Amino acid sequence: MIEIKNLVKYFGDNPVLRGVNLTIQTGECIVIIGRSGCGKSVLLKQLVGLLYPDSGEILIDGEDLTQMSEQEIYKTRRKFGVLFQSAALFDSMTVSENISLGLHEHTDLPETEIAAIVESKLRMVGLPGIENLKPAELSGGMRKRVGLARALAMDPKYVLYDEPTTGLDPIMADIINEMIMRLNQELDVTSIVVTHDMTSAYKVADRIVMLHRGLIIYDGTPEQVKNTDDPVVRQFIEGRAEGPIKPIPTSGVGSGNRRSI
Amino acid sequence: MSFLIANLGRAVIRFFTEAGEIFILLGKILAGYKGIYRDRQLLLDQLIVIGFNSLPIVLLVGTFTGAVSAWQTNYQIQNYVPIRFLGLATYKAVIIELGPVLTALMLAGRVGASIAAELGTMKVTEQIDALESLAINSVRYLAVPRFYAGIIMMPILAIFSDVIAIAGAWLVANVLLGIPSAIFFSEIQPRFNPYDVFAGLFKSVVFGAIICLIGCYIGFNTSGGAEGVGKATIRSFVLSAILILVFDYILATVFF
């Protein structure tokens, strides 16, 4: 279970998260929706310690990530698989090397066993036989699926999806959605999906929360979201320019206190 | 006026912040020596990229460095100093100063800028975040092998540069200036001082550390897409070149 308590994050003088409270139950698929730049990806990156919160707690299975040492954070990260918005494949490596990197780093498995895991993960995402291709040789949808295979290689407990369907055609987007649902059911993982694609959100979510102005302003099932009369949520899900949601100031976003390296 | 003071204050804060961050990165890299054996394949890859692949350009620069230093030394000393000292003067200049510094400046462009561009691209395309999300320490995986490959290969490249530069100087002296080999080398052998060689190679180690450290620091802190990567590349070269010249002066005052 993941518990987020009063999470606050500033970039410069700009408050991105202003006290987020959220509990994610083990095994559920939760979708976080909100406008571009509202802090969804920032929230996601803080769950794996890629960004530091200014205050608040992030409890991963009861242990507070914000109080952990660097070594403990690395250990905790092994519970997570992350699919990045751009897939973020290592472009100097083959597909096989991308997927097996975590296994080579963290296990003593023999090469034959690692190759078998790579093959099974690629089969799982519907891309068997592409082990030796480089990321530059893959289409956008293939890159996302290889990114997903890499995220699943270490059999994570939690899988984070950052805009998994962005930039894909509707058919490929639906294939990714089906994959998220299947993995959630078959592998019994907890899925946290960040998106502004409502088709995707309705399809994969057990629960949808909306992030707006740095706060969770709505929490409900897909059916409840569809039928809500909350004006902010309605404007967002109907994709209307007119309504209570005003443009988000973006100055300073993306330049905050990242974990120093 | 207050605007100027505010800007100056911001610049000073930024300078000390960046200097502090560079030292923190250096500390983490130095502490990473413990994992070098485990990551020997990564180190080997970087030894080839930084060292072996740089050899042709280092040899080319070294040849012309020696050639021009012999030609110009001859011009400067011809009416004041006996010509048998040409070889010694060229050798000293090459071993102590020109070999290490020109090799380092060349590698600041070839290696340092390449590290900044590579890591910068990984940063803006979230590949470094992806590495971290796989519970792999990006400093250990990316910076440590590059840094240690840099400090190992720089003195080796400087030795190659020194040897080829002296050969270039001898060629110019012998073929173009008509100075016999026996005279060219006559003052080098009796006045050979291992301390000069040590000082030159020590400088190379420091320059190698500067080039790789700055390349990694700027790469890790790149933002702003393709434009940001371009700026990072330039910044890495400029900052490395400045620091090489500053540390060259500091080390000269320490050694000589």
Contacts between the chains, C-beta under 8 A, distances in Angstrom:
chain1	res1	chain2	res2	distance
A	45	B	129	7.1
A	48	B	132	7.7
A	48	B	133	5.4
A	49	B	132	7.9
A	50	B	129	5.3
A	50	B	132	5.9
A	50	B	133	6.7
A	74	B	135	4.7
A	74	B	137	6.7
A	75	B	135	7.3
A	77	B	132	7.3
A	77	B	133	6.2
A	77	B	134	7.5
A	77	B	135	4.1
A	78	B	135	4.8
A	80	B	133	6.6
A	81	B	133	7.9
A	82	B	129	7.9
A	82	B	130	7.1
A	82	B	133	4.1
A	84	B	126	4.8
A	84	B	129	6.8
A	84	B	130	5.8
A	84	B	133	7.9
A	85	B	126	7.3
A	86	B	125	6.1
A	86	B	126	5.9
A	88	B	125	6.2
A	88	B	126	3.9
A	88	B	127	5.1
A	88	B	129	6.6
A	88	B	130	3.9
A	89	B	127	7.6
A	89	B	130	7.7
A	90	B	122	7.9
A	90	B	127	5.7
A	90	B	130	7.2
A	90	B	131	7.6
A	91	B	125	7.8
A	91	B	127	7.4
A	101	B	134	6.2
A	101	B	136	7.2
A	102	B	134	4.4
A	102	B	135	7.1
A	102	B	136	7.3
A	105	B	134	7.0
A	105	B	135	7.5
A	105	B	136	5.4
A	106	B	135	6.6
A	150	B	130	7.8
A	150	B	134	7.7
A	154	B	134	7.6
A	254	B	223	6.8
A	255	B	223	6.7
A	260	B	21	6.4
A	260	B	24	6.3
A	261	B	25	6.9
A	261	B	28	7.6
A	261	B	128	8.0
A	261	B	138	5.9
A	261	B	139	5.4
A	261	B	220	5.2
